[in-house]
């Protein structure tokens, strides 16, 4: 009930607070406050709507139905939705949808000699696909320090996976030109390097937070692969050497 002095009316049955609310009557009956709440509601900190909720819960239970859960459940659901919306490594679903919309045909990307890069509206899509395939195919057990050290069979598998989805051509509409090979290799080199550093940042962050780094692998990396990276890559002196420039 509000902290205030009380004054009784003539019949002694009600007492008014300084904020205009009335308390329980002297005969045990309930008086209403100016805002429509009863004194009991003011005293005990709940409203008649709460009683309605309790009544619904009771009826629901007597009918043998599952309990009604409100408030906390909704808040938890919101948190779960936020976690699910958390952004992680691209997994290539957008490219699959683009191919479907293109009637199953590969997506066209052009490499121009003056740019020495993938050009056009689909340039970012093919770059993302390089990341998807590098993370999917490159082994983390036996991880190579640099793209230049990746086994040639692994590189070819990655390029083939990309060619299966993208029709990469030069200005002469050729798919097997030296320019395309050079541009693709340069893109793969940078993406591989970025992946390596993203994993190491994750490792350093776990250590800084006082967590067991071995128990928190980078997304998409197996426990065995993560252990190999920690033991053989992240603390290796060669890591610092290869960290300079592209």
C-alpha positions in Angstrom: 0.0 0.0 0.0 1.2 3.5 -0.6 3.4 5.0 2.1 1.2 7.7 3.5 -0.7 8.9 6.5 -4.2 7.5 7.0 -7.4 9.4 7.8 -10.7 7.6 8.7 -14.1 8.6 7.5 -17.1 9.1 9.7 -18.1 5.4 9.8 -14.6 4.3 10.4 -14.8 1.7 7.6 -12.4 3.2 5.0 -9.1 4.9 5.2 -7.7 7.1 2.5 -4.1 7.4 1.5 -2.5 10.7 0.6 -2.4 9.7 -3.0 -6.2 9.3 -3.1 -6.3 5.5 -2.9 -8.4 3.8 -0.2 -7.4 0.9 1.9 -9.3 -2.1 3.4 -12.4 -1.2 5.4 -12.4 -1.9 9.1 -15.0 -4.6 8.7 -12.8 -6.6 6.4 -14.5 -5.6 3.2 -12.6 -4.3 0.3 -12.6 -0.7 -0.9 -11.7 0.5 -4.3 -9.0 2.9 -5.1 -9.3 5.9 -7.4 -7.6 4.0 -10.2 -10.1 1.1 -10.0 -7.8 -1.3 -8.1 -8.9 -2.8 -4.8 -6.9 -2.1 -1.6 -5.8 -5.8 -1.6 -4.4 -5.3 -5.0 -2.4 -2.3 -3.8 -1.3 -4.1 -0.7 -0.2 -7.4 -2.4 1.1 -6.0 -5.6 -1.2 -7.7 -8.2 -4.3 -6.9 -10.2 -7.5 -8.6 -11.0 -6.1 -9.5 -14.4 -3.6 -11.7 -12.5 -6.5 -13.5 -10.9 -8.0 -14.1 -14.4 -4.7 -15.7 -15.4 -4.7 -17.9 -12.3 -8.3 -18.9 -13.1 -7.5 -19.8 -16.7 -4.5 -21.8 -15.5 -6.7 -23.8 -13.1 -9.4 -24.5 -15.6 -6.8 -25.5 -18.2 -5.2 -27.9 -15.8 -8.5 -29.5 -14.7 -9.3 -30.2 -18.4 -6.1 -32.2 -18.6 -4.5 -29.7 -21.1 -0.8 -28.7 -20.9 -0.1 -25.7 -18.7 -0.2 -22.2 -20.1 3.2 -20.6 -19.9 3.5 -16.9 -20.4 6.1 -14.2 -19.9 9.2 -16.1 -19.3 8.5 -18.5 -22.1 8.0 -15.6 -24.5 11.2 -13.9 -23.4 13.2 -17.1 -23.8 11.7 -17.6 -27.3 12.9 -14.2 -28.3 16.4 -15.0 -27.1 16.4 -18.2 -29.1 15.2 -16.4 -32.2 18.0 -13.9 -31.7 20.6 -16.7 -31.5 19.2 -18.4 -34.6 19.5 -15.1 -36.4 23.1 -14.8 -35.5 25.2 -14.6 -38.6 27.8 -17.2 -39.2 29.9 -18.4 -42.2 28.1 -18.4 -45.5 26.9 -21.9 -46.5 25.9 -21.3 -50.1 22.1 -21.6 -49.9 21.6 -18.3 -51.8 23.6 -19.7 -54.8 21.4 -22.9 -54.8 18.3 -20.7 -55.0 19.8 -18.5 -57.7 20.4 -21.6 -59.9 16.8 -22.8 -59.3 15.5 -19.4 -60.5 17.9 -19.7 -63.5 16.1 -22.9 -64.5 19.0 -25.0 -63.3 21.6 -23.2 -65.4 24.9 -22.1 -64.0 25.3 -18.5 -62.9 27.3 -16.2 -65.3 30.3 -14.3 -64.1 32.8 -12.4 -66.2 36.5 -11.7 -65.7 37.8 -8.6 -67.4 41.6 -8.2 -68.1 41.7 -4.5 -67.1 40.1 -5.4 -63.7 41.8 -8.7 -63.1 38.8 -9.6 -61.0 35.3 -11.2 -61.1 32.9 -8.6 -62.5 29.2 -8.1 -62.8 26.2 -8.5 -60.5 27.2 -12.0 -59.5 30.8 -11.2 -58.6 30.2 -11.3 -54.8 28.3 -14.6 -55.2 31.3 -16.4 -56.8 33.6 -14.9 -54.1 31.3 -16.3 -51.4 31.2 -19.7 -53.1 35.0 -19.8 -53.0 34.7 -19.4 -49.2 32.1 -22.1 -48.9 34.1 -24.6 -50.9 37.4 -23.8 -49.2 35.9 -24.4 -45.8 34.2 -27.5 -47.0 37.0 -29.2 -48.8 40.3 -28.0 -47.3 41.3 -30.3 -44.5 41.9 -28.8 -41.0 43.8 -31.9 -39.9 47.1 -31.4 -41.8 46.1 -27.7 -42.4 48.4 -25.9 -44.8 49.8 -22.5 -43.7 49.1 -21.0 -47.0 46.9 -21.5 -50.1 50.1 -22.0 -52.0 50.8 -25.1 -49.9 47.4 -26.7 -50.4 47.6 -29.9 -52.3 46.8 -29.6 -56.0 44.1 -32.2 -55.9 42.3 -30.3 -53.2 42.6 -27.1 -55.2 41.2 -28.8 -58.3 38.2 -30.2 -56.3 37.4 -26.7 -55.1 37.6 -25.2 -58.6 35.4 -28.0 -60.0 32.8 -27.4 -57.3 32.8 -23.7 -58.3 32.6 -24.4 -62.0 29.6 -26.7 -61.3 27.6 -23.6 -60.2 29.2 -20.7 -62.1 30.0 -20.2 -65.7 33.1 -18.0 -65.4 34.2 -16.5 -68.7 36.6 -13.9 -70.0 35.8 -11.2 -72.6 36.2 -13.9 -75.3 33.6 -16.1 -73.6 36.3 -18.7 -72.9 36.1 -20.7 -69.6 39.6 -22.1 -69.5 41.7 -19.0 -70.1 44.9 -18.2 -68.2 43.4 -15.0 -66.9 40.5 -16.9 -65.2 43.0 -19.3 -63.6 45.1 -16.4 -62.2 42.1 -14.4 -60.9 40.6 -17.5 -59.3 43.9 -18.5 -57.7 44.3 -14.9 -56.3 40.8 -14.9 -54.9 41.3 -18.3 -53.3 44.6 -17.2 -51.7 43.0 -14.3 -50.0 39.9 -16.2 -48.8 42.0 -19.0 -47.5 44.2 -16.5 -45.6 41.1 -14.7 -44.2 39.7 -18.0 -43.0 42.9 -18.9 -41.3 43.0 -15.6 -39.4 39.3 -15.8 -38.5 40.0 -19.1 -36.8 43.0 -17.8 -35.0 41.1 -14.7 -33.7 38.5 -17.1 -32.4 41.2 -19.1 -30.6 42.8 -16.0 -29.1 39.4 -14.7 -28.0 38.6 -18.0 -26.1 41.9 -17.7 -24.3 41.3 -14.0 -23.4 37.9 -14.9 -22.0 39.5 -17.6 -19.8 37.7 -20.4 -21.6 39.1 -23.8 -22.7 40.0 -23.1 -26.3 40.0 -26.8 -27.1 36.3 -27.1 -26.0 35.2 -24.2 -28.3 36.1 -25.0 -31.9 35.5 -22.5 -34.7 32.2 -23.0 -36.4 32.3 -25.8 -39.0 35.6 -27.2 -37.7 35.7 -30.7 -36.2 37.2 -31.2 -32.7 40.1 -33.2 -34.2 40.7 -30.5 -36.8 40.5 -27.7 -34.2 43.0 -29.5 -31.9 45.4 -29.8 -34.9 45.1 -26.1 -35.6 45.9 -25.2 -32.0 48.8 -27.6 -31.7 50.4 -27.0 -35.1 49.2 -23.7 -36.6 48.2 -21.0 -34.2 51.3 -21.1 -32.0 53.7 -21.9 -34.8 56.4 -19.4 -35.6 55.6 -19.8 -39.3 52.2 -18.3 -38.6 53.8 -15.0 -37.9 56.0 -15.2 -41.0 53.0 -15.9 -43.3 50.9 -13.2 -41.7 52.7 -10.4 -43.6 51.1 -9.4 -46.9 49.1 -11.4 -49.4 
